[in-house]
């Protein structure tokens, strides 16, 4: 069976009980799979969706994601992470080839100024239509914006590892991928985040060329 989309979220970290990224993923998947989506859900339901919870660990998270991509060969990969201090849902523009941990990961690793891939470029752009995705959120009155940085922790690590894999493995040619951050649940509740994620997947599947809209930042 052909897989339309692979969604990933993260396990809890830093003493938290839940991770909002995984809550969004696990609740978005049924919306996308349903042949009869609920009101307010995506219109492109009936999709073949695979989900994966990743550990908050440098290296291992990217390795598990790469294995899942090779196994399922989806048309689209959307990795999701938590950005607790943000005011909305933020598709990421750029993955950077750097690890600089402010806190240890769940395995105790704290890399400082290390590359994600020693043979990789400085960075990669997302291959998702991030501006069209944000426009869809705005139309649904869900707070969202383009983010210019995914940080230097495990979220960026996974984002870079994904883009590097898709750019360098010829057998995966044509697969598009990127990263989306969701805020804490007190900003956007998990059901709204799930609906937003499902809507962004729908937009990404049908949009080959991104919208030409302003999405920059002054700082």
C-alpha positions in Angstrom: 0.0 0.0 0.0 1.3 3.4 -0.9 1.9 5.8 2.0 0.7 9.4 1.4 2.3 11.0 4.5 4.6 10.1 7.3 4.0 12.3 10.5 6.4 12.3 13.4 6.3 13.9 16.8 8.5 13.7 19.9 8.4 11.9 23.2 8.2 14.1 26.4 11.5 15.7 27.5 12.9 18.0 30.2 10.6 16.5 32.9 7.3 17.0 31.0 4.6 14.4 31.1 3.4 15.0 27.5 4.8 16.5 24.3 2.4 18.6 22.4 4.0 17.6 19.1 3.1 14.0 19.6 -0.4 14.9 20.7 -0.9 16.9 17.5 0.4 14.0 15.4 -1.6 11.3 17.0 -4.8 13.3 16.8 -4.2 14.5 13.2 -3.7 11.0 11.8 -7.3 9.9 12.2 -8.6 13.1 10.6 -6.5 12.4 7.6 -7.4 8.7 7.4 -11.1 9.2 7.8 -13.3 8.9 4.7 -15.8 11.2 6.3 -13.9 13.9 8.2 -15.6 15.8 10.9 -16.7 19.4 10.4 -13.7 21.7 10.4 -11.3 18.8 9.5 -9.4 18.4 6.3 -11.2 17.8 3.0 -8.5 15.5 1.6 -9.2 12.6 3.9 -9.0 8.9 3.1 -5.2 9.2 3.1 -2.7 6.5 4.0 -0.9 7.9 7.0 2.0 6.5 9.1 3.0 8.0 12.4 6.1 7.7 14.5 7.1 9.0 17.9 10.7 10.0 18.0 13.0 10.1 21.1 14.4 13.5 22.1 17.9 12.2 21.4 20.5 13.5 19.0 21.5 11.0 16.2 19.0 8.3 17.3 15.9 10.4 16.4 17.2 11.1 12.9 18.2 7.5 12.4 14.7 6.2 13.3 13.1 8.8 11.0 15.4 7.7 8.1 14.5 4.1 8.7 10.8 5.0 8.6 11.2 7.0 5.4 13.0 4.1 3.7 10.4 1.6 4.9 7.2 3.6 3.9 8.4 5.7 1.0 5.7 8.4 1.6 5.0 11.2 -0.7 5.3 13.7 2.1 7.2 13.7 5.5 6.2 16.2 8.1 8.2 16.2 11.3 6.6 18.0 14.2 8.2 19.4 17.4 7.4 21.6 20.4 8.3 25.3 20.6 6.9 26.2 23.9 7.5 29.9 23.8 5.9 30.6 20.5 2.6 32.3 19.9 1.3 30.0 17.0 2.1 27.1 14.7 5.2 27.7 12.7 6.4 25.8 9.6 10.2 26.0 9.5 12.0 27.5 6.5 15.7 26.4 7.1 17.4 23.5 8.7 21.0 24.2 9.9 23.9 21.9 10.1 24.7 22.5 13.7 24.1 21.0 17.2 24.3 23.3 20.2 22.4 22.0 23.1 21.2 24.3 25.8 20.0 21.3 27.9 20.9 17.6 27.7 18.8 15.4 25.5 17.0 12.4 27.0 20.1 10.3 26.7 22.2 12.9 28.5 24.0 14.2 25.4 24.9 17.9 25.2 26.8 18.5 21.9 28.2 22.0 21.5 29.0 23.5 18.0 29.0 20.1 16.3 27.6 19.4 12.8 24.6 17.2 12.3 26.3 15.7 9.2 30.1 16.2 8.8 29.8 15.9 5.0 26.6 18.1 4.8 26.1 21.7 3.6 25.5 24.6 6.0 21.7 24.2 5.6 18.7 23.1 3.7 15.4 24.7 2.8 12.2 23.0 3.6 10.5 21.4 0.5 7.1 22.0 1.9 4.9 24.9 0.7 5.3 26.7 4.0 3.7 30.0 3.0 0.7 28.3 1.5 0.4 26.3 4.7 0.5 29.4 6.8 -2.1 31.1 4.6 -4.4 28.1 5.1 -4.0 28.5 8.9 -4.8 32.2 8.6 -8.0 31.3 6.7 -9.0 29.0 9.6 -8.2 31.7 12.1 -5.5 29.6 13.6 -2.4 31.5 14.7 0.6 30.7 12.5 3.6 32.1 10.8 6.8 31.1 8.9 9.7 30.5 11.3 13.3 31.3 10.1 15.0 28.9 12.6 14.2 25.6 14.2 16.8 26.2 16.9 19.9 24.1 17.5 18.4 21.3 19.6 16.9 17.9 18.5 14.1 19.5 16.5 16.6 21.1 14.1 18.7 17.9 14.3 15.8 15.9 12.9 14.9 18.5 10.4 18.4 18.7 9.0 18.8 14.9 9.0 15.5 14.5 7.1 16.4 17.1 4.4 19.9 15.7 4.1 18.5 12.2 3.6 16.0 13.4 0.9 18.7 15.4 -0.9 21.3 12.7 -1.0 19.5 9.3 -1.3 18.6 8.9 -5.0 16.1 6.1 -4.1 14.0 8.7 -2.2 13.9 11.2 -5.0 10.6 13.1 -5.2 9.7 12.8 -1.5 9.1 16.2 0.0 9.7 17.0 3.6 10.0 19.6 6.3 9.4 20.5 9.9 6.6 22.2 11.8 6.7 23.6 15.4 3.6 23.7 17.6 3.3 25.9 20.7 2.3 24.8 24.1 -1.2 23.6 24.7 -2.1 26.8 26.6 -1.6 28.7 23.4 -3.1 26.3 20.9 -5.0 23.3 22.3 -4.2 19.8 21.0 -7.3 19.4 19.0 -6.8 22.7 17.2 -3.2 21.8 16.6 -4.2 18.5 15.1 -6.7 20.1 12.8 -4.1 22.6 11.8 -1.6 19.9 11.1 -4.1 17.9 9.0 -4.9 21.1 7.0 -1.3 21.8 6.4 -0.7 18.2 5.1 -3.7 18.6 2.8 -2.2 21.9 1.4 1.2 20.4 1.0 0.0 17.4 -0.9 -1.8 19.5 -3.5 0.6 22.4 -3.7 3.8 21.9 -5.8 4.8 25.6 -6.0 4.6 27.6 -2.8 2.5 30.8 -2.6 4.4 34.1 -3.2 3.5 35.8 0.0 5.5 37.8 2.5 6.7 35.7 5.4 10.0 37.2 6.4 11.2 38.7 9.6 13.3 41.6 10.8 15.0 39.7 13.5 
